[in-house]
Amino acid sequence: MLNRRSFLQGLGTIALAGGLSGCASGSGEPSIFLLSGSIPPRLLTDFRKTIAGKKVNFQSERQLKELLKLLEKWLKNQEQPASQFSNSIPFREQNTAIGNLVTLGDAWLGKAITNGLIQPLDTSQLSNWSKLPPRWQENMTRNAQGQPQTEGKVWGAPYRWGMTVIAYNEEKFAQFDWRPQDWSDLWRPELTGKIALIDNRREVIGLTLKKLGYSYNYSDLKQVTALKDQLFALQKQVKFYSSQYYLQPLILGDVWLSVGWSNDILPVSDRYKKIKVVVPKSGTSLWSDVWVKPVLTTPNSLVEQWIDFCWQPESATKISLFTSGLSPLILTQNPDQISPDIRNNPLLVNPEAIKKSDFLNPLSPATEQEYEQLWQAMRQSV
């Protein structure tokens, strides 16, 4: 049976996907493009009440990659001169007007900066910026190459976050006197051929680096002499890789343990009590959904009002309760004043694990090539 959290998450996704889609307005009203399910519908209603007499167009996309494509499309359309025949062709498809604000995954922030898709934010216009945890501020402060830099500019406004976590089927572990607690458990002989991993080289090599005591962002892979052997050993543990279908086999018992993103796993854990969630003790990778401004968008004060509104305590609570992520503002609040439903979220159970976790920084082309070579060697190993 679905519990209250899962039920409301489902309603939120349906409402955003079904009721807010459409074309951007050309009337001068700001348009905000968001990831479906990342903002509770009630929050949109609450915000509209604070701007009585004004309008904001909220529109949703189901996947982050579609929002990235929008940013790329808008820039490309502006760079291409209009055809002299464009106005004479009846029923010609019109370009979607450039949005004023867009959700982007922080892992793509570096690419968006280097490709000129977005513009920096003026934090002097964001009164609640200072309330964010310092690590979330630092992750948004980058140089022109998209790398975190203290003296850089602020390129995004994080409003929701999560982690890469371990999920396991409790029924399969009833025979053992141990339960998964850290990345090192993935190498236990009892799990040979019983693991599903997301099909993502950065995550898989990253968790192996973490197991060996390194950061996800450690770049000199040749210095990690045990890395290749550890990856080859992990390959023997894996039944299959998938970034979409790694949870169904866990529910059915075809695999005993899966590694994936918390926004996928937490709703499943809410519905199926046999699925347990663990944040690895040695730390894991962090992700954030962030607001970014398209490079050619026109200024509008309602955009800053919306970002600040997302960082208000009541908004942070709604995001944390009624989506499959958490607001970063939760980390700065007194635990005694946080709703028990939020306080008991598996992501918050071990604060030390959060401190040991890493946001994924952009890799240099040389390091990317090393990752690809290691990944291919691992996947082809017996």
C-alpha positions as CSV (number, residue, x, y, z in Angstrom):
1,M,0.0,0.0,0.0
2,L,1.3,3.5,-0.8
3,N,2.0,5.7,2.2
4,R,1.2,9.3,2.4
5,R,4.6,10.4,1.1
6,S,4.4,8.2,-2.0
7,F,0.8,9.1,-2.7
8,L,1.5,12.8,-2.6
9,Q,4.7,12.3,-4.7
10,G,2.5,10.6,-7.3
11,L,0.0,13.4,-7.3
12,G,2.7,16.0,-7.7
13,T,4.2,14.3,-10.7
14,I,0.8,13.9,-12.4
15,A,-0.2,17.5,-11.8
16,L,3.1,18.9,-13.1
17,A,3.2,16.7,-16.1
18,G,-0.4,17.0,-17.1
19,G,-1.4,20.5,-16.1
20,L,1.6,22.8,-16.7
21,S,2.9,21.8,-20.1
22,G,2.6,24.2,-23.1
23,C,4.4,26.8,-25.1
24,A,6.2,29.7,-23.5
25,S,4.3,33.0,-23.5
26,G,5.4,35.8,-25.6
27,S,3.5,38.4,-23.5
28,G,6.4,39.4,-21.4
29,E,5.4,37.3,-18.5
30,P,8.3,35.2,-17.2
31,S,8.4,31.5,-18.1
32,I,10.0,29.0,-15.7
33,F,10.8,25.5,-17.0
34,L,11.1,22.9,-14.3
35,L,11.7,19.2,-13.9
36,S,8.4,17.4,-13.4
37,G,8.0,16.2,-9.9
38,S,10.8,18.3,-8.4
39,I,8.4,21.0,-7.2
40,P,5.1,20.3,-5.3
41,P,2.1,21.8,-7.2
42,R,1.0,23.4,-3.9
43,L,4.2,25.5,-4.0
44,L,3.3,27.0,-7.3
45,T,-0.2,27.9,-5.9
46,D,1.4,29.4,-2.8
47,F,3.8,31.5,-4.9
48,R,1.1,32.9,-7.1
49,K,-0.7,34.1,-4.0
50,T,2.4,36.2,-3.1
51,I,2.4,38.0,-6.5
52,A,-1.2,38.9,-6.8
53,G,-1.9,40.7,-10.1
54,K,1.1,39.3,-11.8
55,K,1.6,36.1,-13.8
56,V,4.3,33.4,-14.1
57,N,4.1,30.6,-16.7
58,F,5.4,27.3,-15.1
59,Q,6.1,24.5,-17.6
60,S,7.5,21.1,-17.0
61,E,9.7,18.5,-18.7
62,R,9.9,14.9,-17.5
63,Q,13.7,14.6,-17.9
64,L,16.7,16.8,-17.1
65,K,18.2,16.0,-20.5
66,E,15.1,17.6,-22.2
67,L,15.7,20.8,-20.2
68,L,19.4,20.8,-21.3
69,K,18.2,20.4,-24.9
70,L,16.0,23.5,-24.5
71,L,18.9,25.6,-23.4
72,E,20.9,24.3,-26.4
73,K,18.0,25.0,-28.8
74,W,17.4,28.5,-27.6
75,L,21.0,29.4,-28.1
76,K,21.2,27.8,-31.5
77,N,18.0,29.6,-32.6
78,Q,19.4,33.0,-31.6
79,E,22.7,32.4,-33.4
80,Q,21.0,31.4,-36.7
81,P,19.7,34.4,-38.8
82,A,16.0,34.2,-39.5
83,S,15.1,33.0,-43.1
84,Q,13.8,35.7,-45.4
85,F,11.0,33.2,-46.2
86,S,10.0,32.4,-42.6
87,N,7.1,34.8,-42.4
88,S,5.6,33.7,-45.7
89,I,5.3,30.0,-44.9
90,P,1.8,29.3,-43.5
91,F,1.6,27.1,-40.4
92,R,5.4,27.3,-40.0
93,E,6.3,25.9,-36.5
94,Q,7.4,28.8,-34.3
95,N,10.3,28.6,-32.0
96,T,9.5,28.4,-28.3
97,A,10.2,31.7,-26.6
98,I,13.3,31.7,-24.4
99,G,12.5,30.8,-20.8
100,N,13.6,33.0,-17.9
101,L,14.6,30.2,-15.6
102,V,15.3,26.5,-16.1
103,T,16.0,23.4,-13.9
104,L,19.4,21.9,-14.6
105,G,21.2,19.0,-12.9
106,D,24.4,20.3,-11.3
107,A,26.4,17.5,-13.1
108,W,25.7,19.4,-16.3
109,L,26.4,22.9,-14.9
110,G,30.0,22.9,-16.1
111,K,28.9,22.0,-19.7
112,A,26.3,24.7,-19.6
113,I,28.9,27.3,-18.6
114,T,31.6,26.3,-21.1
115,N,29.1,26.1,-24.0
116,G,27.7,29.5,-23.2
117,L,24.2,28.3,-22.4
118,I,23.6,30.2,-19.2
119,Q,24.5,33.4,-17.4
120,P,25.6,34.0,-13.9
121,L,23.2,34.9,-11.1
122,D,23.3,38.1,-9.1
123,T,23.2,36.9,-5.5
124,S,22.7,40.5,-4.3
125,Q,19.2,40.1,-5.6
126,L,18.7,36.8,-3.7
127,S,18.1,37.5,0.0
128,N,18.1,33.9,1.0
129,W,21.4,32.9,-0.8
130,S,23.3,33.3,2.5
131,K,21.0,30.7,4.2
132,L,22.3,27.8,1.9
133,P,24.9,25.4,3.4
134,P,28.4,26.5,2.4
135,R,29.1,23.4,0.3
136,W,26.0,24.0,-1.8
137,Q,27.2,27.6,-2.4
138,E,30.7,26.4,-3.3
139,N,29.3,23.9,-5.8
140,M,27.5,26.8,-7.7
141,T,30.5,29.1,-7.6
142,R,32.6,28.4,-10.7
143,N,35.1,29.9,-13.2
144,A,34.5,30.3,-16.9
145,Q,35.7,26.7,-17.5
146,G,32.9,25.4,-15.2
147,Q,35.2,24.3,-12.4
148,P,34.4,25.2,-8.7
149,Q,36.4,28.3,-7.7
150,T,36.1,30.5,-4.7
151,E,36.6,33.7,-6.7
152,G,34.2,32.5,-9.5
153,K,30.7,33.6,-10.3
154,V,27.5,32.0,-9.1
155,W,25.9,30.1,-11.9
156,G,23.0,28.3,-10.3
157,A,20.5,28.2,-7.4
158,P,20.2,24.7,-5.8
159,Y,16.7,23.9,-4.6
160,R,16.7,20.1,-4.3
161,W,19.3,17.4,-3.7
162,G,19.9,13.7,-3.3
163,M,22.6,11.0,-3.4
164,T,23.7,7.8,-5.0
165,V,22.7,5.1,-2.5
166,I,22.6,1.4,-1.9
167,A,19.2,-0.4,-1.9
168,Y,18.9,-4.0,-0.9
169,N,16.1,-6.6,-0.6
170,E,15.8,-7.4,3.1
171,E,14.3,-10.8,2.4
172,K,17.4,-12.0,0.7
173,F,19.6,-10.9,3.6
174,A,17.6,-12.7,6.3
175,Q,20.0,-15.6,6.1
176,F,23.0,-13.4,7.0
177,D,24.1,-11.7,10.2
178,W,25.2,-8.6,8.3
179,R,23.5,-5.9,6.2
180,P,25.1,-3.6,3.5
181,Q,26.6,-0.5,5.2
182,D,29.3,0.7,2.8
183,W,30.7,0.3,-0.7
184,S,33.1,-2.4,0.4
185,D,30.1,-4.7,1.0
186,L,29.6,-4.8,-2.8
187,W,32.7,-7.0,-3.1
188,R,31.5,-9.7,-0.6
189,P,31.5,-13.2,-2.1
190,E,27.8,-13.7,-1.1
191,L,26.9,-11.0,-3.6
192,T,28.6,-12.5,-6.6
193,G,26.3,-12.1,-9.6
194,K,23.6,-10.5,-7.5
195,I,24.1,-6.8,-8.0
196,A,22.6,-4.3,-10.4
197,L,24.5,-1.1,-11.0
198,I,23.5,2.1,-12.9
199,D,25.1,2.2,-16.3
200,N,27.3,5.2,-15.5
201,R,31.1,5.1,-15.5
202,R,31.5,8.2,-13.4
203,E,29.4,6.6,-10.6
204,V,30.8,3.1,-10.7
205,I,34.5,4.2,-10.9
206,G,33.7,6.9,-8.3
207,L,32.2,4.5,-5.8
208,T,35.3,2.3,-6.3
209,L,37.6,5.2,-5.6
210,K,35.6,6.0,-2.5
211,K,36.0,2.4,-1.3
212,L,39.7,2.9,-1.7
213,G,39.7,6.1,0.3
214,Y,39.7,8.6,-2.5
215,S,37.3,11.3,-3.6
216,Y,34.9,10.9,-6.5
217,N,36.8,13.8,-8.1
218,Y,40.3,12.3,-7.8
219,S,41.8,12.8,-11.2
220,D,45.1,11.0,-11.3
221,L,43.7,7.6,-11.7
222,K,47.1,6.1,-12.7
223,Q,48.3,6.7,-9.2
224,V,45.5,4.5,-7.8
225,T,47.3,1.2,-8.3
226,A,44.6,-1.0,-6.9
227,L,41.8,0.7,-9.0
228,K,41.8,-1.6,-12.0
229,D,41.9,-4.8,-10.0
230,Q,39.1,-3.6,-7.8
231,L,36.9,-2.7,-10.9
232,F,37.6,-6.1,-12.4
233,A,36.6,-7.8,-9.1
234,L,33.4,-5.7,-9.0
235,Q,32.5,-6.7,-12.5
236,K,32.2,-10.3,-11.3
237,Q,29.6,-9.2,-8.7
238,V,27.4,-7.5,-11.2
239,K,24.5,-9.2,-12.9
240,F,23.6,-6.3,-15.2
241,Y,23.9,-2.6,-15.7
242,S,21.0,-0.2,-16.3
243,S,20.2,3.4,-15.5
244,Q,16.5,2.9,-15.9
245,Y,15.6,-0.7,-14.9
246,Y,17.8,-1.4,-11.9
247,L,14.9,-1.4,-9.3
248,Q,12.4,-3.8,-10.8
249,P,14.8,-6.8,-10.5
250,L,15.5,-5.9,-6.9
251,I,11.8,-5.9,-6.1
252,L,11.3,-9.3,-7.8
253,G,14.4,-10.8,-6.2
254,D,16.4,-11.3,-9.4
255,V,19.1,-9.2,-7.8
256,W,19.7,-8.7,-4.1
257,L,21.3,-5.2,-4.2
258,S,21.1,-2.2,-6.5
259,V,23.1,1.0,-6.6
260,G,21.2,4.0,-7.9
261,W,19.9,7.5,-7.4
262,S,17.9,8.3,-4.3
263,N,15.1,10.1,-6.2
264,D,14.4,6.7,-7.9
265,I,15.0,4.6,-4.9
266,L,13.2,6.4,-2.1
267,P,9.7,6.2,-3.6
268,V,10.2,2.4,-4.2
269,S,11.4,2.0,-0.6
270,D,8.3,3.8,0.6
271,R,6.1,1.4,-1.3
272,Y,7.9,-1.9,-0.7
273,K,9.0,-2.2,2.9
274,K,11.4,-5.1,2.0
275,I,13.5,-2.6,0.1
276,K,16.0,-0.9,2.5
277,V,18.1,2.2,1.7
278,V,21.6,2.8,2.9
279,V,23.9,5.8,2.5
280,P,27.4,4.4,2.4
281,K,29.4,5.3,5.5
282,S,32.5,6.3,3.6
283,G,30.5,8.8,1.6
284,T,28.9,8.9,-1.9
285,S,28.1,11.2,-4.7
286,L,25.7,14.2,-4.3
287,W,23.5,15.7,-6.9
288,S,21.4,18.9,-7.0
289,D,18.6,20.2,-9.1
290,V,19.4,23.9,-9.6
291,W,17.8,27.0,-11.2
292,V,19.8,28.5,-14.0
293,K,19.2,31.5,-16.3
294,P,19.5,31.0,-20.0
295,V,22.2,33.3,-21.5
296,L,19.9,35.4,-23.7
297,T,16.9,35.7,-21.4
298,T,15.5,39.0,-20.5
299,P,15.6,40.2,-16.8
300,N,12.5,39.8,-14.7
301,S,12.3,40.5,-10.9
302,L,9.8,37.7,-10.5
303,V,12.5,35.2,-11.3
304,E,14.6,36.2,-8.2
305,Q,11.4,36.2,-6.2
306,W,10.7,32.6,-7.2
307,I,14.2,31.5,-6.3
308,D,14.0,33.1,-2.9
309,F,10.6,31.7,-2.4
310,C,12.0,28.2,-2.9
311,W,14.5,28.9,-0.1
312,Q,11.9,29.9,2.5
313,P,11.5,27.5,5.4
314,E,7.9,26.5,4.5
315,S,8.9,25.9,0.9
316,A,11.9,23.8,2.0
317,T,9.6,21.7,4.1
318,K,7.2,21.1,1.2
319,I,10.0,20.2,-1.2
320,S,11.4,17.8,1.3
321,L,8.1,16.2,2.2
322,F,6.4,16.0,-1.2
323,T,9.2,15.2,-3.6
324,S,11.7,12.5,-3.7
325,G,14.5,14.9,-2.8
326,L,15.4,17.3,0.0
327,S,15.8,21.0,0.1
328,P,19.4,22.1,1.0
329,L,17.9,24.4,3.6
330,I,16.9,21.4,5.7
331,L,20.6,20.9,6.5
332,T,20.8,24.3,8.2
333,Q,17.7,23.9,10.3
334,N,17.6,22.8,14.0
335,P,16.8,19.0,13.8
336,D,14.3,19.4,16.7
337,Q,12.3,21.8,14.5
338,I,12.2,19.5,11.5
339,S,9.1,17.4,10.8
340,P,9.7,13.7,11.9
341,D,8.8,12.6,8.3
342,I,11.8,14.6,7.1
343,R,14.1,13.9,10.0
344,N,13.7,10.1,9.4
345,N,14.6,10.4,5.7
346,P,17.3,7.8,5.0
347,L,19.5,10.5,3.5
348,L,19.7,12.3,6.8
349,V,20.3,9.3,9.1
350,N,24.1,9.6,9.0
351,P,25.3,13.3,8.9
352,E,28.9,12.2,8.8
353,A,28.3,10.3,5.5
354,I,27.0,13.6,4.0
355,K,30.2,15.4,5.1
356,K,32.3,12.7,3.4
357,S,30.3,12.8,0.1
358,D,31.2,14.7,-3.1
359,F,29.5,16.7,-5.7
360,L,30.7,15.6,-9.1
361,N,33.1,18.2,-10.6
362,P,33.8,18.4,-14.3
363,L,36.6,16.2,-15.5
364,S,39.4,17.3,-17.9
365,P,39.4,15.7,-21.4
366,A,42.4,13.6,-20.4
367,T,40.7,12.3,-17.3
368,E,37.6,11.6,-19.2
369,Q,39.6,9.4,-21.6
370,E,41.1,7.5,-18.7
371,Y,37.6,6.9,-17.3
372,E,36.4,5.6,-20.7
373,Q,39.4,3.3,-21.1
374,L,39.0,1.9,-17.6
375,W,35.2,1.5,-18.1
376,Q,35.6,-0.4,-21.3
377,A,38.3,-2.7,-19.8
378,M,36.1,-3.4,-16.8
379,R,33.0,-4.2,-18.8
380,Q,35.0,-6.6,-21.1
381,S,36.7,-8.4,-18.3
382,V,35.5,-11.9,-17.4
